[in-house]
Amino acid sequence: MEMGEIYDRYAPEVYRFLLRMSGNPVLSEDITQTTFLKAIEKIDSFKNQCSLKTWLCQIAKNEYLNMMKKAENRNVPLEEQKKEPIDEAAGVEEQLTQAETAREIRAAVHRLKEPYKEVFLLRAYGELSFREIGEIFGKSEVWGRVTYLRSREKVAEIWKKGM
């Protein structure tokens, strides 16, 4: 499969993954493009140990996290990096509550230790299967499932405590 075909097939999925992580369509589009540029550069390192989608989402996640670290180092508020799209059909108050809750949950996720943080991001935002998550870590599908469930519990715990 040529890179153009790979892009056509997987770019929409990578974009949706990033949009769920960031809540920012412009940022998601930029990182999607960067992801595929990195994939072209690193295609020789792809060893078929996981699916191509898994590999691309892993690159996308790393690009997103690197961008967030750079923003934090420049003291750019996360709110400026992650703007929630407003759903005109929903009531303004409800939308604001949902946006605030989503930000709080993302902040709770980012407080997780590895591998919980990465597993949560891959499952919740990347929509990867437990098998694909296990492949990324060189572990089993059961490990992926158990680790994700534990990460969800930890996120809920952090969120309930008010961070």
N, CA and C atoms as a LAMMPS dump frame, in Angstrom:
ITEM: TIMESTEP
0
ITEM: NUMBER OF ATOMS
489
ITEM: BOX BOUNDS ff ff ff
-5.0000000000000000e+02 5.0000000000000000e+02
-5.0000000000000000e+02 5.0000000000000000e+02
-5.0000000000000000e+02 5.0000000000000000e+02
ITEM: ATOMS id mol type element x y z
1 1 1 N 0.84 -1.173 0
2 1 2 C 0 0 0
3 1 3 C 0.889 1.242 0
4 2 1 N 0.579 2.179 -0.85
5 2 2 C 1.364 3.414 -0.932
6 2 3 C 0.919 4.401 0.14
7 3 1 N 1.769 5.383 0.416
8 3 2 C 1.495 6.332 1.491
9 3 3 C 0.205 7.114 1.224
10 4 1 N -0.085 7.443 -0.017
11 4 2 C -1.33 8.142 -0.338
12 4 3 C -2.548 7.327 0.039
13 5 1 N -2.482 6.036 -0.217
14 5 2 C -3.59 5.144 0.15
15 5 3 C -3.704 5.028 1.673
16 6 1 N -2.552 4.955 2.326
17 6 2 C -2.538 4.879 3.789
18 6 3 C -3.164 6.144 4.372
19 7 1 N -2.786 7.284 3.81
20 7 2 C -3.342 8.553 4.288
21 7 3 C -4.854 8.584 4.089
22 8 1 N -5.306 8.249 2.89
23 8 2 C -6.744 8.266 2.604
24 8 3 C -7.524 7.351 3.545
25 9 1 N -6.935 6.224 3.865
26 9 2 C -7.628 5.248 4.706
27 9 3 C -7.628 5.619 6.188
28 10 1 N -6.481 6.117 6.696
29 10 2 C -6.33 6.298 8.137
30 10 3 C -6.389 7.744 8.63
31 11 1 N -6.239 8.732 7.767
32 11 2 C -6.247 10.128 8.221
33 11 3 C -7.537 10.498 8.952
34 12 1 N -8.712 10.097 8.446
35 12 2 C -9.93 10.452 9.194
36 12 3 C -9.956 9.853 10.606
37 13 1 N -9.464 8.632 10.76
38 13 2 C -9.45 8 12.084
39 13 3 C -8.452 8.686 13.01
40 14 1 N -7.282 9.025 12.48
41 14 2 C -6.271 9.719 13.28
42 14 3 C -6.806 11.086 13.7
43 15 1 N -7.456 11.773 12.765
44 15 2 C -8.032 13.089 13.073
45 15 3 C -9.081 12.978 14.187
46 16 1 N -9.99 12.011 14.098
47 16 2 C -11.025 11.843 15.128
48 16 3 C -10.394 11.515 16.49
49 17 1 N -9.366 10.684 16.465
50 17 2 C -8.636 10.352 17.687
51 17 3 C -8.088 11.629 18.331
52 18 1 N -7.441 12.46 17.537
53 18 2 C -6.859 13.697 18.05
54 18 3 C -7.931 14.696 18.48
55 19 1 N -9.025 14.746 17.749
56 19 2 C -10.106 15.662 18.102
57 19 3 C -10.701 15.297 19.454
58 20 1 N -10.855 14.009 19.719
59 20 2 C -11.368 13.586 21.02
60 20 3 C -10.369 13.905 22.128
61 21 1 N -9.092 13.828 21.833
62 21 2 C -8.083 14.14 22.845
63 21 3 C -8.027 15.641 23.125
64 22 1 N -8.038 16.443 22.058
65 22 2 C -7.797 17.873 22.214
66 22 3 C -9.058 18.72 22.275
67 23 1 N -10.116 18.292 21.601
68 23 2 C -11.309 19.118 21.511
69 23 3 C -11.127 20.307 20.585
70 24 1 N -10.033 20.334 19.833
71 24 2 C -9.706 21.475 18.983
72 24 3 C -9.526 20.994 17.539
73 25 1 N -10.457 21.339 16.641
74 25 2 C -10.378 20.857 15.253
75 25 3 C -9.124 21.323 14.508
76 26 1 N -8.719 22.558 14.719
77 26 2 C -7.547 23.088 14.011
78 26 3 C -6.28 22.382 14.488
79 27 1 N -6.135 22.258 15.793
80 27 2 C -4.984 21.57 16.365
81 27 3 C -4.957 20.115 15.902
82 28 1 N -6.118 19.487 15.863
83 28 2 C -6.203 18.085 15.426
84 28 3 C -5.768 17.928 13.98
85 29 1 N -6.174 18.845 13.13
86 29 2 C -5.786 18.792 11.719
87 29 3 C -4.274 18.971 11.571
88 30 1 N -3.71 19.926 12.312
89 30 2 C -2.261 20.157 12.247
90 30 3 C -1.482 18.925 12.686
91 31 1 N -1.907 18.329 13.783
92 31 2 C -1.182 17.166 14.298
93 31 3 C -1.391 15.956 13.394
94 32 1 N -2.544 15.844 12.766
95 32 2 C -2.763 14.759 11.803
96 32 3 C -1.749 14.859 10.676
97 33 1 N -1.559 16.064 10.154
98 33 2 C -0.584 16.256 9.075
99 33 3 C 0.831 15.909 9.55
100 34 1 N 1.174 16.378 10.742
101 34 2 C 2.495 16.087 11.31
102 34 3 C 2.678 14.59 11.51
103 35 1 N 1.618 13.921 11.938
104 35 2 C 1.67 12.475 12.164
105 35 3 C 2.061 11.745 10.883
106 36 1 N 1.44 12.107 9.786
107 36 2 C 1.731 11.412 8.54
108 36 3 C 3.101 11.788 7.982
109 37 1 N 3.561 12.994 8.249
110 37 2 C 4.934 13.349 7.863
111 37 3 C 5.939 12.502 8.646
112 38 1 N 5.698 12.353 9.95
113 38 2 C 6.568 11.501 10.78
114 38 3 C 6.498 10.051 10.321
115 39 1 N 5.302 9.603 9.968
116 39 2 C 5.142 8.218 9.511
117 39 3 C 5.947 7.974 8.237
118 40 1 N 5.95 8.933 7.332
119 40 2 C 6.739 8.802 6.101
120 40 3 C 8.218 8.69 6.451
121 41 1 N 8.675 9.545 7.373
122 41 2 C 10.081 9.53 7.78
123 41 3 C 10.462 8.219 8.459
124 42 1 N 9.534 7.637 9.233
125 42 2 C 9.836 6.479 10.075
126 42 3 C 9.249 5.172 9.552
127 43 1 N 8.773 5.147 8.325
128 43 2 C 8.087 3.961 7.815
129 43 3 C 8.983 2.717 7.888
130 44 1 N 10.291 2.893 7.78
131 44 2 C 11.209 1.753 7.874
132 44 3 C 11.219 1.135 9.274
133 45 1 N 10.811 1.922 10.283
134 45 2 C 10.807 1.394 11.651
135 45 3 C 9.514 0.64 11.971
136 46 1 N 8.533 0.694 11.067
137 46 2 C 7.288 -0.039 11.288
138 46 3 C 7.548 -1.509 11.011
139 47 1 N 7.386 -2.345 12.028
140 47 2 C 7.761 -3.754 11.933
141 47 3 C 6.563 -4.703 11.933
142 48 1 N 5.371 -4.18 11.725
143 48 2 C 4.159 -4.995 11.724
144 48 3 C 3.918 -5.702 13.059
145 49 1 N 4.44 -5.15 14.151
146 49 2 C 4.187 -5.728 15.47
147 49 3 C 2.813 -5.321 15.987
148 50 1 N 2.233 -4.335 15.356
149 50 2 C 0.884 -3.896 15.671
150 50 3 C 0.258 -3.462 14.353
151 51 1 N -1.013 -3.096 14.394
152 51 2 C -1.658 -2.658 13.148
153 51 3 C -1.132 -1.288 12.757
154 52 1 N -1.286 -0.957 11.503
155 52 2 C -0.855 0.348 11.004
156 52 3 C -1.622 1.463 11.706
157 53 1 N -2.91 1.25 11.942
158 53 2 C -3.73 2.247 12.648
159 53 3 C -3.172 2.482 14.048
160 54 1 N -2.82 1.414 14.74
161 54 2 C -2.268 1.521 16.086
162 54 3 C -0.976 2.327 16.065
163 55 1 N -0.123 2.019 15.113
164 55 2 C 1.165 2.71 14.983
165 55 3 C 0.947 4.201 14.717
166 56 1 N 0.032 4.527 13.826
167 56 2 C -0.248 5.928 13.492
168 56 3 C -0.85 6.67 14.687
169 57 1 N -1.746 6.031 15.411
170 57 2 C -2.332 6.671 16.592
171 57 3 C -1.285 6.886 17.68
172 58 1 N -0.342 5.979 17.772
173 58 2 C 0.746 6.135 18.739
174 58 3 C 1.588 7.367 18.378
175 59 1 N 1.904 7.528 17.105
176 59 2 C 2.649 8.71 16.652
177 59 3 C 1.84 9.969 16.95
178 60 1 N 0.543 9.94 16.631
179 60 2 C -0.329 11.1 16.842
180 60 3 C -0.385 11.473 18.324
181 61 1 N -0.542 10.471 19.172
182 61 2 C -0.607 10.725 20.614
183 61 3 C 0.689 11.368 21.108
184 62 1 N 1.822 10.842 20.648
185 62 2 C 3.108 11.404 21.059
186 62 3 C 3.265 12.842 20.581
187 63 1 N 2.83 13.122 19.366
188 63 2 C 2.898 14.486 18.838
189 63 3 C 2.034 15.424 19.665
190 64 1 N 0.837 14.967 20.009
191 64 2 C -0.072 15.778 20.819
192 64 3 C 0.54 16.056 22.197
193 65 1 N 1.048 15.016 22.845
194 65 2 C 1.639 15.199 24.176
195 65 3 C 2.867 16.105 24.124
196 66 1 N 3.673 15.976 23.08
197 66 2 C 4.827 16.872 22.922
198 66 3 C 4.385 18.32 22.772
199 67 1 N 3.32 18.539 22.007
200 67 2 C 2.809 19.89 21.819
201 67 3 C 2.283 20.452 23.137
202 68 1 N 1.617 19.626 23.927
203 68 2 C 1.104 20.076 25.225
204 68 3 C 2.251 20.433 26.17
205 69 1 N 3.322 19.627 26.145
206 69 2 C 4.481 19.93 26.99
207 69 3 C 5.105 21.259 26.588
208 70 1 N 5.228 21.484 25.284
209 70 2 C 5.8 22.752 24.808
210 70 3 C 4.926 23.925 25.232
211 71 1 N 3.611 23.761 25.15
212 71 2 C 2.694 24.83 25.562
213 71 3 C 2.835 25.104 27.052
214 72 1 N 2.955 24.048 27.847
215 72 2 C 3.128 24.224 29.294
216 72 3 C 4.445 24.928 29.593
217 73 1 N 5.491 24.581 28.859
218 73 2 C 6.792 25.204 29.078
219 73 3 C 6.782 26.689 28.706
220 74 1 N 5.907 27.064 27.788
221 74 2 C 5.784 28.475 27.4
222 74 3 C 4.719 29.18 28.228
223 75 1 N 4.164 28.457 29.197
224 75 2 C 3.108 28.979 30.071
225 75 3 C 1.874 29.424 29.298
226 76 1 N 1.536 28.679 28.247
227 76 2 C 0.307 28.933 27.512
228 76 3 C -0.793 28.166 28.217
229 77 1 N -1.848 28.841 28.633
230 77 2 C -2.928 28.118 29.316
231 77 3 C -3.499 27.023 28.435
232 78 1 N -3.803 25.882 29.048
233 78 2 C -4.367 24.774 28.286
234 78 3 C -5.674 25.167 27.62
235 79 1 N -6.41 26.102 28.222
236 79 2 C -7.667 26.532 27.629
237 79 3 C -7.446 27.114 26.233
238 80 1 N -6.298 27.768 26.025
239 80 2 C -6.013 28.316 24.706
240 80 3 C -5.63 27.22 23.724
241 81 1 N -5.068 26.124 24.225
242 81 2 C -4.698 25.003 23.373
243 81 3 C -5.895 24.124 23.061
244 82 1 N -6.827 24.022 23.996
245 82 2 C -7.943 23.09 23.868
246 82 3 C -9.252 23.847 23.922
247 83 1 N -9.703 24.322 22.837
248 83 2 C -10.995 25 22.788
249 83 3 C -12.053 23.976 22.425
250 84 1 N -13.098 23.933 23.211
251 84 2 C -14.186 22.994 22.968
252 84 3 C -15.081 23.542 21.863
253 85 1 N -15.414 22.71 20.858
254 85 2 C -16.357 23.175 19.854
255 85 3 C -17.744 23.318 20.487
256 86 1 N -18.426 24.378 20.161
257 86 2 C -19.751 24.632 20.727
258 86 3 C -20.808 23.999 19.833
259 87 1 N -21.657 23.209 20.43
260 87 2 C -22.767 22.58 19.729
261 87 3 C -23.954 23.53 19.842
262 88 1 N -24.311 24.156 18.737
263 88 2 C -25.371 25.157 18.73
264 88 3 C -26.702 24.578 19.173
265 89 1 N -26.933 23.277 18.953
266 89 2 C -28.209 22.668 19.286
267 89 3 C -28.377 22.503 20.798
268 90 1 N -27.287 22.372 21.512
269 90 2 C -27.361 22.177 22.963
270 90 3 C -27.521 23.527 23.645
271 91 1 N -28.125 23.504 24.813
272 91 2 C -28.243 24.737 25.575
273 91 3 C -26.872 25.215 25.996
274 92 1 N -26.703 26.521 26.089
275 92 2 C -25.401 27.101 26.416
276 92 3 C -24.909 26.61 27.77
277 93 1 N -25.77 26.607 28.77
278 93 2 C -25.35 26.169 30.098
279 93 3 C -24.932 24.703 30.092
280 94 1 N -25.72 23.88 29.419
281 94 2 C -25.391 22.452 29.339
282 94 3 C -24.059 22.261 28.621
283 95 1 N -23.847 23.004 27.532
284 95 2 C -22.603 22.888 26.768
285 95 3 C -21.401 23.311 27.608
286 96 1 N -21.567 24.38 28.361
287 96 2 C -20.464 24.843 29.21
288 96 3 C -20.142 23.818 30.293
289 97 1 N -21.164 23.218 30.864
290 97 2 C -20.968 22.181 31.878
291 97 3 C -20.252 20.978 31.281
292 98 1 N -20.683 20.567 30.094
293 98 2 C -20.04 19.427 29.431
294 98 3 C -18.588 19.74 29.093
295 99 1 N -18.333 20.946 28.607
296 99 2 C -16.961 21.334 28.249
297 99 3 C -16.074 21.356 29.485
298 100 1 N -16.601 21.892 30.595
299 100 2 C -15.819 21.949 31.828
300 100 3 C -15.532 20.545 32.349
301 101 1 N -16.529 19.674 32.318
302 101 2 C -16.346 18.296 32.761
303 101 3 C -15.31 17.595 31.901
304 102 1 N -15.38 17.796 30.59
305 102 2 C -14.406 17.173 29.686
306 102 3 C -12.993 17.652 29.999
307 103 1 N -12.834 18.943 30.272
308 103 2 C -11.509 19.484 30.62
309 103 3 C -11.009 18.871 31.927
310 104 1 N -11.902 18.769 32.901
311 104 2 C -11.516 18.196 34.195
312 104 3 C -11.087 16.732 34.035
313 105 1 N -11.813 15.998 33.235
314 105 2 C -11.462 14.59 33.025
315 105 3 C -10.14 14.472 32.291
316 106 1 N -9.921 15.306 31.259
317 106 2 C -8.622 15.279 30.561
318 106 3 C -7.492 15.619 31.517
319 107 1 N -7.713 16.583 32.396
320 107 2 C -6.686 16.947 33.379
321 107 3 C -6.422 15.768 34.325
322 108 1 N -7.484 15.062 34.717
323 108 2 C -7.319 13.889 35.585
324 108 3 C -6.523 12.805 34.866
325 109 1 N -6.811 12.6 33.593
326 109 2 C -6.078 11.596 32.803
327 109 3 C -4.599 11.944 32.765
328 110 1 N -4.29 13.209 32.591
329 110 2 C -2.892 13.616 32.489
330 110 3 C -2.147 13.51 33.815
331 111 1 N -2.877 13.31 34.899
332 111 2 C -2.228 13.096 36.202
333 111 3 C -1.918 11.63 36.464
334 112 1 N -2.416 10.739 35.609
335 112 2 C -2.148 9.306 35.769
336 112 3 C -0.679 9.012 35.513
337 113 1 N -0.201 7.975 36.147
338 113 2 C 1.161 7.488 35.885
339 113 3 C 1.096 6.516 34.712
340 114 1 N 2.238 6.312 34.082
341 114 2 C 2.31 5.332 32.996
342 114 3 C 2.29 3.934 33.597
343 115 1 N 1.76 2.941 32.974
344 115 2 C 1.182 2.914 31.636
345 115 3 C -0.299 3.279 31.614
346 116 1 N -0.873 3.607 32.786
347 116 2 C -2.307 3.872 32.853
348 116 3 C -2.72 5.029 31.949
349 117 1 N -1.932 6.081 31.964
350 117 2 C -2.247 7.258 31.149
351 117 3 C -2.285 6.9 29.665
352 118 1 N -1.258 6.244 29.208
353 118 2 C -1.184 5.902 27.79
354 118 3 C -2.278 4.921 27.395
355 119 1 N -2.531 3.937 28.218
356 119 2 C -3.575 2.954 27.912
357 119 3 C -4.937 3.647 27.856
358 120 1 N -5.204 4.539 28.799
359 120 2 C -6.477 5.256 28.795
360 120 3 C -6.626 6.069 27.517
361 121 1 N -5.576 6.8 27.138
362 121 2 C -5.63 7.624 25.925
363 121 3 C -5.84 6.768 24.675
364 122 1 N -5.129 5.663 24.595
365 122 2 C -5.252 4.796 23.419
366 122 3 C -6.646 4.199 23.299
367 123 1 N -7.247 3.851 24.433
368 123 2 C -8.577 3.228 24.401
369 123 3 C -9.684 4.276 24.255
370 124 1 N -9.673 5.283 25.124
371 124 2 C -10.771 6.245 25.152
372 124 3 C -10.745 7.197 23.961
373 125 1 N -9.567 7.662 23.595
374 125 2 C -9.484 8.629 22.511
375 125 3 C -9.112 7.983 21.181
376 126 1 N -8.273 6.961 21.244
377 126 2 C -7.834 6.302 20.016
378 126 3 C -8.747 5.194 19.562
379 127 1 N -9.66 4.787 20.454
380 127 2 C -10.596 3.712 20.18
381 127 3 C -9.889 2.439 19.716
382 128 1 N -8.7 2.203 20.261
383 128 2 C -7.976 0.988 19.917
384 128 3 C -8.566 -0.176 20.717
385 129 1 N -8.486 -1.345 20.142
386 129 2 C -8.979 -2.533 20.841
387 129 3 C -7.985 -2.9 21.944
388 130 1 N -8.433 -3.727 22.857
389 130 2 C -7.538 -4.175 23.925
390 130 3 C -6.394 -4.999 23.337
391 131 1 N -6.664 -5.716 22.271
392 131 2 C -5.621 -6.485 21.599
393 131 3 C -4.555 -5.536 21.047
394 132 1 N -4.98 -4.452 20.393
395 132 2 C -4.03 -3.491 19.825
396 132 3 C -3.223 -2.806 20.922
397 133 1 N -3.872 -2.49 22.027
398 133 2 C -3.162 -1.877 23.152
399 133 3 C -2.127 -2.843 23.711
400 134 1 N -2.526 -4.089 23.876
401 134 2 C -1.577 -5.101 24.336
402 134 3 C -0.383 -5.222 23.403
403 135 1 N -0.643 -5.169 22.092
404 135 2 C 0.44 -5.26 21.104
405 135 3 C 1.44 -4.126 21.266
406 136 1 N 0.949 -2.929 21.503
407 136 2 C 1.834 -1.764 21.661
408 136 3 C 2.805 -1.98 22.812
409 137 1 N 2.318 -2.566 23.888
410 137 2 C 3.137 -2.767 25.083
411 137 3 C 3.823 -4.127 25.124
412 138 1 N 3.587 -4.941 24.088
413 138 2 C 4.166 -6.274 24.083
414 138 3 C 3.525 -7.176 25.126
415 139 1 N 2.256 -6.939 25.403
416 139 2 C 1.522 -7.696 26.427
417 139 3 C 0.3 -8.342 25.784
418 140 1 N -0.516 -8.948 26.605
419 140 2 C -1.706 -9.655 26.112
420 140 3 C -2.919 -8.721 26.029
421 141 1 N -3.949 -9.223 25.38
422 141 2 C -5.22 -8.499 25.313
423 141 3 C -5.808 -8.33 26.713
424 142 1 N -5.693 -9.357 27.537
425 142 2 C -6.212 -9.297 28.905
426 142 3 C -5.494 -8.195 29.686
427 143 1 N -4.185 -8.076 29.516
428 143 2 C -3.425 -7.017 30.175
429 143 3 C -3.976 -5.655 29.758
430 144 1 N -4.229 -5.472 28.467
431 144 2 C -4.781 -4.215 27.97
432 144 3 C -6.122 -3.899 28.611
433 145 1 N -6.973 -4.899 28.714
434 145 2 C -8.306 -4.728 29.291
435 145 3 C -8.214 -4.374 30.783
436 146 1 N -7.419 -5.116 31.532
437 146 2 C -7.29 -4.89 32.973
438 146 3 C -6.662 -3.525 33.246
439 147 1 N -5.627 -3.19 32.5
440 147 2 C -4.943 -1.911 32.707
441 147 3 C -5.882 -0.747 32.389
442 148 1 N -6.686 -0.885 31.34
443 148 2 C -7.642 0.175 31
444 148 3 C -8.682 0.329 32.112
445 149 1 N -9.223 -0.778 32.602
446 149 2 C -10.225 -0.691 33.666
447 149 3 C -9.643 -0.034 34.912
448 150 1 N -8.414 -0.366 35.242
449 150 2 C -7.76 0.257 36.397
450 150 3 C -7.545 1.749 36.15
451 151 1 N -7.169 2.104 34.928
452 151 2 C -6.942 3.521 34.618
453 151 3 C -8.248 4.303 34.723
454 152 1 N -9.365 3.705 34.29
455 152 2 C -10.668 4.37 34.41
456 152 3 C -11.017 4.613 35.868
457 153 1 N -10.752 3.616 36.698
458 153 2 C -11.019 3.771 38.134
459 153 3 C -10.181 4.896 38.722
460 154 1 N -8.914 4.966 38.316
461 154 2 C -8.018 6.001 38.828
462 154 3 C -8.467 7.394 38.367
463 155 1 N -8.904 7.509 37.118
464 155 2 C -9.403 8.795 36.608
465 155 3 C -10.625 9.226 37.414
466 156 1 N -11.544 8.303 37.637
467 156 2 C -12.751 8.619 38.407
468 156 3 C -12.4 9.059 39.823
469 157 1 N -11.423 8.385 40.42
470 157 2 C -10.979 8.721 41.764
471 157 3 C -10.416 10.135 41.82
472 158 1 N -9.539 10.463 40.886
473 158 2 C -8.93 11.794 40.824
474 158 3 C -10.001 12.844 40.582
475 159 1 N -10.906 12.563 39.67
476 159 2 C -11.947 13.522 39.31
477 159 3 C -12.888 13.773 40.487
478 160 1 N -13.266 12.705 41.198
479 160 2 C -14.182 12.847 42.331
480 160 3 C -13.552 13.646 43.47
481 161 1 N -12.245 13.507 43.63
482 161 2 C -11.554 14.236 44.694
483 161 3 C -11.409 15.709 44.354
484 162 1 N -11.824 16.069 43.156
485 162 2 C -11.738 17.484 42.766
486 162 3 C -10.345 17.877 42.344
487 163 1 N -9.592 16.892 42.041
488 163 2 C -8.233 17.069 41.57
489 163 3 C -7.485 17.903 42.575
